[in-house]
Amino acid sequence: MPNGPTFLTLPSRVSKPRARGLTHVLDKALTVPATHALIAQCADLIDIVKVGWGIGYVDPHFSERVAAYRAAGVEVSLGGTLLEVCAAQGKVAELRDWALSCGVSVVEVSNGLGLLDRESKAALVRQFSTDFTVAAEVGSKDQSVPVIADEWIAEMESDLEAGAQWLVTEGRESGTVGIYHGNGSVRDDLIDAIGARIPLERVIFEAPSKAQQTWFIATVGPDVNLGNIATDDVIPLETLRLGLRADTALQISAINPVQASHH
């Protein structure tokens, strides 16, 4: 972080704008003062803010908050559910025009409600990628929908081909669906399958809990792209990435446990 101490040996972090090690934050309708406070505290650590669900449509201060984020070098994304509702009502063009007028830079194209087939979703990716950076999300919000790795990967490949810049793996704010079992543990076989066929630097893994963040940092590395990060967890996540928290210190920080035991 700028103006901070520099005496420790820590993993190097690519500075913004970066193509790996993204921190993708979930904004659940912060007030205008809280938005400015978040920016002042840690804008340098935030790559994308997703104003979740359909909040942007309802928030009367949305455009003002988007402008503040963008001025601080933070990209702003709409939640995918809003686009899904617009697609179901035949209002995609209206959403595009409104998002452009608000200064939104990223559009999430998802199918969490299960109303789109793969071709329709890819068509939305193509349509929005001409004006926005597209983050294409894969996975259902319904815990009862089976998670089939080959289907996920085929959809991810289709989204990349259609023009998606980022692929987002569903985890929800709860961290109990998609890439997670109902108890919040990671479906490591699914992550292995994705990693075997999809470049992980293009994937943003939704990881709302500390345990999930720790798993990805330990398994994929400190520069894994993580999403659905709570606004209060931005700096704590950075300490996990840098090995400044017990959960990752011995794996990441330049610590020799034998030498340390003698001090």
C-alpha positions as CSV (number, residue, x, y, z in Angstrom):
1,M,0.0,0.0,0.0
2,P,1.3,3.5,-0.7
3,N,3.1,5.4,2.1
4,G,3.3,2.3,4.2
5,P,6.4,0.6,5.7
6,T,8.6,-1.4,3.4
7,F,11.0,-3.3,5.7
8,L,9.4,-6.8,5.3
9,T,10.1,-9.3,2.5
10,L,6.7,-9.9,1.1
11,P,5.3,-11.2,-2.2
12,S,5.3,-8.6,-4.9
13,R,1.9,-7.4,-6.0
14,V,1.3,-6.2,-9.5
15,S,0.1,-2.6,-9.4
16,K,-3.2,-1.4,-11.0
17,P,-4.4,-1.8,-13.6
18,R,-3.5,-5.5,-13.3
19,A,-4.5,-8.6,-15.1
20,R,-4.0,-11.0,-12.2
21,G,-4.4,-10.8,-8.4
22,L,-7.7,-9.0,-8.8
23,T,-9.9,-8.1,-5.8
24,H,-13.5,-7.9,-6.9
25,V,-15.6,-6.4,-4.2
26,L,-19.4,-6.7,-3.6
27,D,-21.1,-3.3,-2.9
28,K,-24.4,-3.9,-1.1
29,A,-25.6,-0.3,-1.5
30,L,-23.1,1.7,0.4
31,T,-24.1,5.3,1.2
32,V,-22.3,8.1,-0.6
33,P,-20.1,8.9,2.4
34,A,-19.3,5.2,2.9
35,T,-18.3,4.9,-0.8
36,H,-15.9,7.8,-0.4
37,A,-14.6,6.3,2.8
38,L,-13.9,3.0,1.1
39,I,-12.1,4.7,-1.7
40,A,-10.0,6.8,0.7
41,Q,-9.1,3.7,2.7
42,C,-8.2,1.2,0.0
43,A,-9.0,2.1,-3.6
44,D,-5.5,0.9,-4.6
45,L,-6.4,-2.6,-3.5
46,I,-9.8,-2.8,-5.3
47,D,-9.9,-3.6,-9.0
48,I,-13.6,-4.1,-9.6
49,V,-16.7,-3.2,-7.5
50,K,-19.8,-5.0,-8.3
51,V,-22.9,-3.2,-7.2
52,G,-24.8,-6.4,-6.6
53,W,-28.1,-7.8,-7.8
54,G,-30.4,-5.0,-9.0
55,I,-29.1,-2.4,-6.5
56,G,-27.9,0.0,-9.2
57,Y,-31.5,0.2,-10.6
58,V,-32.9,1.2,-7.2
59,D,-30.0,3.3,-5.6
60,P,-30.8,7.0,-6.3
61,H,-27.1,7.8,-5.8
62,F,-25.8,5.1,-8.2
63,S,-24.4,7.4,-10.9
64,E,-22.7,9.6,-8.3
65,R,-21.1,6.6,-6.6
66,V,-20.0,5.1,-10.0
67,A,-18.3,8.4,-10.9
68,A,-16.5,8.4,-7.5
69,Y,-15.2,4.8,-8.0
70,R,-14.2,5.4,-11.6
71,A,-12.3,8.6,-10.6
72,A,-10.4,6.5,-8.1
73,G,-9.4,3.9,-10.7
74,V,-11.9,1.3,-9.7
75,E,-14.0,-0.4,-12.4
76,V,-17.7,-0.7,-11.7
77,S,-19.8,-3.7,-12.6
78,L,-23.6,-4.3,-12.6
79,G,-24.9,-7.5,-10.9
80,G,-25.7,-10.3,-13.3
81,T,-29.2,-10.8,-12.0
82,L,-30.3,-7.4,-13.3
83,L,-29.3,-8.3,-16.8
84,E,-31.1,-11.7,-16.5
85,V,-34.3,-9.9,-15.5
86,C,-33.9,-7.4,-18.4
87,A,-33.4,-10.3,-20.8
88,A,-36.5,-12.0,-19.5
89,Q,-38.5,-8.8,-20.0
90,G,-36.9,-7.9,-23.4
91,K,-35.2,-4.8,-22.1
92,V,-31.6,-5.6,-22.8
93,A,-31.1,-2.5,-25.1
94,E,-32.5,-0.3,-22.4
95,L,-30.2,-1.7,-19.8
96,R,-27.2,-1.1,-22.1
97,D,-28.1,2.5,-22.7
98,W,-28.7,3.2,-19.0
99,A,-25.5,1.5,-17.9
100,L,-23.5,3.6,-20.4
101,S,-25.2,6.8,-19.2
102,C,-24.3,5.9,-15.6
103,G,-20.6,5.3,-16.4
104,V,-20.6,1.6,-15.7
105,S,-17.5,-0.1,-17.2
106,V,-18.1,-3.8,-16.5
107,V,-21.3,-5.9,-17.2
108,E,-21.7,-9.3,-15.6
109,V,-23.5,-11.8,-17.8
110,S,-24.8,-14.6,-15.8
111,N,-27.4,-17.4,-15.8
112,G,-28.0,-17.9,-12.1
113,L,-31.7,-18.0,-12.6
114,G,-31.4,-20.7,-15.2
115,L,-33.5,-18.9,-17.9
116,L,-30.9,-18.7,-20.6
117,D,-29.4,-21.5,-22.8
118,R,-25.7,-21.4,-23.6
119,E,-26.2,-19.8,-27.0
120,S,-28.4,-17.0,-25.6
121,K,-25.9,-16.2,-22.9
122,A,-23.0,-16.1,-25.4
123,A,-25.1,-13.8,-27.6
124,L,-25.4,-11.4,-24.6
125,V,-21.6,-11.6,-24.0
126,R,-21.0,-10.6,-27.6
127,Q,-23.6,-7.8,-27.5
128,F,-22.2,-6.2,-24.3
129,S,-18.5,-6.8,-25.1
130,T,-18.6,-4.0,-27.7
131,D,-19.2,-1.3,-25.1
132,F,-18.2,-2.9,-21.8
133,T,-15.7,-5.3,-20.2
134,V,-17.7,-8.5,-19.8
135,A,-17.4,-10.7,-16.7
136,A,-19.3,-13.9,-17.6
137,E,-20.5,-15.9,-14.6
138,V,-21.0,-19.6,-14.7
139,G,-23.1,-21.6,-12.2
140,S,-26.6,-21.6,-10.7
141,K,-27.8,-19.8,-7.6
142,D,-30.0,-22.8,-6.9
143,Q,-28.3,-25.3,-4.6
144,S,-30.3,-28.1,-6.0
145,V,-29.0,-27.7,-9.5
146,P,-26.3,-30.4,-10.2
147,V,-22.7,-29.0,-10.6
148,I,-21.2,-30.8,-13.6
149,A,-17.7,-29.8,-14.4
150,D,-17.8,-30.6,-18.1
151,E,-20.9,-28.4,-18.5
152,W,-19.3,-25.5,-16.6
153,I,-16.1,-25.7,-18.7
154,A,-18.0,-25.8,-22.0
155,E,-19.9,-22.7,-21.0
156,M,-16.8,-20.9,-19.8
157,E,-15.1,-21.7,-23.2
158,S,-18.1,-20.5,-25.0
159,D,-18.1,-17.2,-23.0
160,L,-14.4,-16.6,-23.7
161,E,-14.9,-17.2,-27.4
162,A,-17.9,-14.8,-27.3
163,G,-15.6,-12.0,-25.9
164,A,-15.7,-12.3,-22.1
165,Q,-12.7,-10.7,-20.5
166,W,-13.3,-12.4,-17.1
167,L,-15.0,-15.6,-16.1
168,V,-16.7,-15.6,-12.7
169,T,-17.4,-18.8,-10.8
170,E,-20.7,-18.7,-8.8
171,G,-20.4,-18.8,-5.0
172,R,-23.0,-16.2,-4.0
173,E,-22.7,-13.9,-1.0
174,S,-23.3,-17.0,1.1
175,G,-20.5,-19.1,-0.3
176,T,-22.6,-22.2,-0.3
177,V,-23.5,-22.9,-3.9
178,G,-21.6,-23.3,-7.2
179,I,-17.9,-23.9,-6.5
180,Y,-18.8,-24.7,-2.9
181,H,-20.6,-27.5,-1.1
182,G,-23.5,-26.5,1.1
183,N,-21.2,-26.3,4.2
184,G,-19.0,-23.8,2.4
185,S,-16.1,-26.2,1.6
186,V,-14.5,-25.9,-1.8
187,R,-15.4,-28.4,-4.6
188,D,-11.7,-28.9,-5.2
189,D,-12.3,-31.5,-8.0
190,L,-14.3,-28.8,-9.9
191,I,-11.5,-26.3,-9.4
192,D,-8.9,-28.9,-10.6
193,A,-11.1,-29.6,-13.7
194,I,-11.4,-25.9,-14.5
195,G,-7.7,-25.3,-14.1
196,A,-6.9,-28.1,-16.5
197,R,-8.7,-26.4,-19.4
198,I,-9.2,-22.7,-18.6
199,P,-6.4,-20.2,-17.9
200,L,-6.9,-19.4,-14.2
201,E,-5.7,-15.8,-14.7
202,R,-9.0,-15.2,-16.6
203,V,-11.1,-16.6,-13.7
204,I,-12.5,-14.7,-10.8
205,F,-13.4,-17.1,-8.0
206,E,-16.2,-15.8,-5.7
207,A,-14.8,-16.3,-2.2
208,P,-16.8,-14.5,0.4
209,S,-15.4,-16.2,3.5
210,K,-11.9,-16.1,5.0
211,A,-11.6,-19.9,4.8
212,Q,-12.4,-19.8,1.1
213,Q,-10.0,-17.0,0.4
214,T,-7.3,-18.8,2.3
215,W,-7.9,-22.0,0.4
216,F,-7.5,-20.3,-3.0
217,I,-4.5,-18.3,-2.0
218,A,-2.8,-21.5,-0.6
219,T,-3.9,-23.6,-3.6
220,V,-3.7,-21.2,-6.6
221,G,-1.4,-18.6,-5.2
222,P,-1.4,-15.0,-3.8
223,D,-2.2,-13.6,-7.2
224,V,-5.5,-15.6,-7.6
225,N,-8.5,-13.4,-8.7
226,L,-11.1,-13.4,-5.9
227,G,-14.6,-12.0,-6.0
228,N,-17.6,-11.2,-3.8
229,I,-15.3,-9.7,-1.3
230,A,-17.1,-7.8,1.4
231,T,-16.1,-4.1,1.7
232,D,-14.9,-4.7,5.2
233,D,-12.6,-7.5,4.0
234,V,-10.6,-5.7,1.4
235,I,-7.6,-5.0,3.6
236,P,-7.9,-8.3,5.6
237,L,-7.8,-10.1,2.2
238,E,-4.6,-8.3,1.3
239,T,-3.0,-9.5,4.5
240,L,-3.8,-13.0,3.5
241,R,-2.3,-12.5,0.0
242,L,0.9,-11.1,1.6
243,G,1.3,-13.7,4.3
244,L,0.6,-11.2,7.1
245,R,-2.1,-13.3,8.7
246,A,-1.5,-16.6,10.5
247,D,-3.7,-18.5,8.0
248,T,-1.1,-17.9,5.2
249,A,2.0,-16.6,7.0
250,L,4.1,-19.8,6.9
251,Q,3.1,-20.5,3.2
252,I,3.7,-17.1,1.8
253,S,6.0,-14.9,4.0
254,A,9.7,-15.3,3.9
255,I,9.8,-17.2,7.2
256,N,12.2,-20.0,8.2
257,P,10.3,-21.8,11.0
258,V,13.5,-23.3,12.3
259,Q,15.3,-19.9,12.6
260,A,12.2,-18.2,13.9
261,S,11.9,-20.8,16.7
262,H,15.3,-19.6,18.0
263,H,14.3,-16.0,18.5
